[in-house]
Amino acid sequence: MRKFDVVVIGAGIGGGSLVYNLLKQGFTGSILVLDQGETVAAGATSHSAGGFRNLYTTSINMQISSMGIKILSRFKEDMGMAIGFQRKGYLFNYYEAEWRQMPKVAEILKANRVNFELFTPAQVEAKIPGLRCSVAEIDPEVREFLGMEPIAGGLFGADCGSFDPSQATVGYFERAMTDFKVKPVLQLNTEVVAVTFDRAGRASGVKMKRAGAEEQVEAGIVALCTGPWTNKLLDNSGIPAEDRMPIISQKRMLFMTDFPDNDPRWQDIPLTSIDQGIFFKFESGSMMVGKARLDAPDSLDTTFEPEYYVNEINLVMQERIPATAKCKLKRGWAHLYDTNTIDHNAIVGWHENHSNLLLQVGYSGHGAQQGPAVGACLAELVITGKYQSIDCSPFRWGRFQENDLVQEAYIL
Ligand SMILES: Cc1cc2nc3c(=O)[nH]c(=O)nc-3n(C[C@H](O)[C@H](O)[C@H](O)COP(=O)(O)OP(=O)(O)OC[C@H]3O[C@@H](n4cnc5c(N)ncnc54)[C@H](O)[C@@H]3O)c2cc1C
């Protein structure tokens, strides 16, 4: 039976960052990386919008994001891989009731030295060509039906932006395979059917299937970087229900459309959110648009639904930015969030009831931007027994039992 010191399940940005950082920080044990996909980054990572931001209200999210932005900003230099890193900013817009909370948010951001500005409606309109903060010109019946209110102001973060998470993942694996004495074994097209556990509850290895052939390997540590498939794997592994993750898999879609009036000013817009969580940004000659269906069922279904853009997004968006009425849908895709249903934040670190099971799951839509920093912190935990750069223990699985949650306020 093959035996590895670490078996990493999942070759997305989380797994890639963990493997690269283990080696970079001097880990000399053997590493096996397994993924059911045909390529690295085949899961949520390659379907992400690639947005990053440091606009949060909890200290752990602000710290992890700031570290992540630093890593991403130097990625080309440090890793020899261009990742399309762009800092065009984020602009969150609010109705009056939420806007009244903004002084509190501003205090938190200031205390954490986050670079931000509060925009008046006139500043919001100046930033997004054609956007109307007022609703006075919208037919009152339509306005009521769509539940639209005037935009009272915007929170702008100049250090936020976007990048290509697939390229970053490829960069992590390329460097991991070439730069170090120890070469990790990367095995694609391989489904892990179950993690095996010994009587004391320690992970002893994994059972896997590749092209119909089954194999079992022994492992010193098993790292779950399994995104939306995490609970399916844990169910098959027979661990008690109370030890599983509070995660559901929820469909999320992105839509690529023309940009309004082909106005070249749109190329420089920040990632902007408007009514009902609709967000958009300029991306490769198109406008990328999305809106989370918050009550999407727990399912691994990734069927793309173009009508969602027409009915749930464009109807509202064309009232806010009239020129978007002419924006045609060119293409789009659907993939999955691994939504943590309790506090919507990552679950990271050793599983308290299975001491060598390392978790990096439940990112709830933040994993592309947080995986680079979290992978580095987890490597520290494995090698030195402690977090060194940032104490990620607020993200521990045990917080749910202790009711010591990581709760973001005001900024989704
Ligand atoms: C539409 C959309 C938009 C998003 N936008 C953003 C954004 O703007 N910013 C942001 O930060 N995040 C965003 N995200 C979230 C982000 O993509 C994820 O949080 C991130 O990619 C998680 O990375 P990961 O490596 O943990 O998971 P994944 O990339 O999903 O990787 C998990 C891997 O594990 C493998 N795997 C799972 N189970 C098994 C098994 N049993 N056997 C073998 N292999 C297995 C899968 O094949 C997969 O490759 C978005 C996600 C979606 C769907």
The ligand as an SDF file (V2000), in Angstrom:
LIG
                    3D

 53 58  0  0  0  0  0  0  0  0999 V2000
  -20.1190   31.7320   -9.6210 C   0  0  0  0  0  0  0  0  0  0  0  0
  -19.0860   31.8720   -8.5400 C   0  0  0  0  0  0  0  0  0  0  0  0
  -18.5030   33.1070   -8.3130 C   0  0  0  0  0  0  0  0  0  0  0  0
  -17.5320   33.2460   -7.3150 C   0  0  0  0  0  0  0  0  0  0  0  0
  -16.9320   34.4600   -7.1360 N   0  0  0  0  0  0  0  0  0  0  0  0
  -15.9730   34.6000   -6.1980 C   0  0  0  0  0  0  0  0  0  0  0  0
  -15.3040   35.8460   -6.0310 C   0  0  0  0  0  0  0  0  0  0  0  0
  -15.5760   36.8250   -6.7170 O   0  0  0  0  0  0  0  0  0  0  0  0
  -14.3270   35.9260   -5.0850 N   0  0  0  0  0  0  0  0  0  0  0  0
  -13.9950   34.8500   -4.3010 C   0  0  0  0  0  0  0  0  0  0  0  0
  -13.1090   34.9820   -3.4610 O   0  0  0  0  0  0  0  0  0  0  0  0
  -14.6180   33.6690   -4.4390 N   0  0  0  0  0  0  0  0  0  0  0  0
  -15.5920   33.5180   -5.3630 C   0  0  0  0  0  0  0  0  0  0  0  0
  -16.2170   32.3300   -5.5110 N   0  0  0  0  0  0  0  0  0  0  0  0
  -15.9010   31.2380   -4.5820 C   0  0  0  0  0  0  0  0  0  0  0  0
  -14.6100   30.5700   -4.9650 C   0  0  0  0  0  0  0  0  0  0  0  0
  -14.6460   30.1570   -6.3100 O   0  0  0  0  0  0  0  0  0  0  0  0
  -14.3740   29.3770   -4.0520 C   0  0  0  0  0  0  0  0  0  0  0  0
  -14.5620   29.7590   -2.7060 O   0  0  0  0  0  0  0  0  0  0  0  0
  -12.9680   28.8490   -4.2140 C   0  0  0  0  0  0  0  0  0  0  0  0
  -12.7180   28.5330   -5.5440 O   0  0  0  0  0  0  0  0  0  0  0  0
  -12.8000   27.6460   -3.3250 C   0  0  0  0  0  0  0  0  0  0  0  0
  -11.6270   26.9830   -3.6790 O   0  0  0  0  0  0  0  0  0  0  0  0
  -11.4220   25.5260   -3.1720 P   0  0  0  0  0  0  0  0  0  0  0  0
  -10.0770   25.1090   -3.6410 O   0  0  0  0  0  0  0  0  0  0  0  0
  -11.7270   25.4590   -1.7190 O   0  0  0  0  0  0  0  0  0  0  0  0
  -12.6040   24.6890   -3.8610 O   0  0  0  0  0  0  0  0  0  0  0  0
  -12.7640   24.1760   -5.3780 P   0  0  0  0  0  0  0  0  0  0  0  0
  -12.1520   25.0700   -6.3720 O   0  0  0  0  0  0  0  0  0  0  0  0
  -14.1860   23.8100   -5.5740 O   0  0  0  0  0  0  0  0  0  0  0  0
  -11.8790   22.8620   -5.3500 O   0  0  0  0  0  0  0  0  0  0  0  0
  -12.3050   21.7030   -4.6970 C   0  0  0  0  0  0  0  0  0  0  0  0
  -11.7260   20.5510   -5.5110 C   0  0  0  0  0  0  0  0  0  0  0  0
  -11.9180   19.3580   -4.7850 O   0  0  0  0  0  0  0  0  0  0  0  0
  -12.1690   18.3270   -5.7120 C   0  0  0  0  0  0  0  0  0  0  0  0
  -12.8860   17.2830   -4.9860 N   0  0  0  0  0  0  0  0  0  0  0  0
  -13.9280   17.4510   -4.1530 C   0  0  0  0  0  0  0  0  0  0  0  0
  -14.3130   16.2540   -3.6590 N   0  0  0  0  0  0  0  0  0  0  0  0
  -13.4790   15.3450   -4.1900 C   0  0  0  0  0  0  0  0  0  0  0  0
  -13.3820   13.9350   -4.0760 C   0  0  0  0  0  0  0  0  0  0  0  0
  -14.2080   13.2260   -3.2940 N   0  0  0  0  0  0  0  0  0  0  0  0
  -12.4240   13.3040   -4.7810 N   0  0  0  0  0  0  0  0  0  0  0  0
  -11.5750   14.0060   -5.5750 C   0  0  0  0  0  0  0  0  0  0  0  0
  -11.6410   15.3340   -5.7390 N   0  0  0  0  0  0  0  0  0  0  0  0
  -12.5810   15.9830   -5.0480 C   0  0  0  0  0  0  0  0  0  0  0  0
  -13.0200   18.9990   -6.7830 C   0  0  0  0  0  0  0  0  0  0  0  0
  -12.9330   18.3030   -8.0050 O   0  0  0  0  0  0  0  0  0  0  0  0
  -12.4050   20.3900   -6.8450 C   0  0  0  0  0  0  0  0  0  0  0  0
  -11.4540   20.5270   -7.8840 O   0  0  0  0  0  0  0  0  0  0  0  0
  -17.1660   32.1370   -6.5130 C   0  0  0  0  0  0  0  0  0  0  0  0
  -17.7550   30.8890   -6.7500 C   0  0  0  0  0  0  0  0  0  0  0  0
  -18.7040   30.7510   -7.7530 C   0  0  0  0  0  0  0  0  0  0  0  0
  -19.3170   29.4030   -7.9970 C   0  0  0  0  0  0  0  0  0  0  0  0
  1  2  1  0
  2  3  1  0
  2 52  2  0
  3  4  2  0
  4  5  1  0
  4 50  1  0
  5  6  2  0
  6  7  1  0
  6 13  1  0
  7  8  2  0
  7  9  1  0
  9 10  1  0
 10 11  2  0
 10 12  1  0
 12 13  2  0
 13 14  1  0
 14 15  1  0
 14 50  1  0
 15 16  1  0
 16 17  1  0
 16 18  1  0
 18 19  1  0
 18 20  1  0
 20 21  1  0
 20 22  1  0
 22 23  1  0
 23 24  1  0
 24 25  2  0
 24 26  1  0
 24 27  1  0
 27 28  1  0
 28 29  2  0
 28 30  1  0
 28 31  1  0
 31 32  1  0
 32 33  1  0
 33 34  1  0
 33 48  1  0
 34 35  1  0
 35 36  1  0
 35 46  1  0
 36 37  1  0
 36 45  1  0
 37 38  2  0
 38 39  1  0
 39 40  1  0
 39 45  2  0
 40 41  1  0
 40 42  2  0
 42 43  1  0
 43 44  2  0
 44 45  1  0
 46 47  1  0
 46 48  1  0
 48 49  1  0
 50 51  2  0
 51 52  1  0
 52 53  1  0
M  END
$$$$
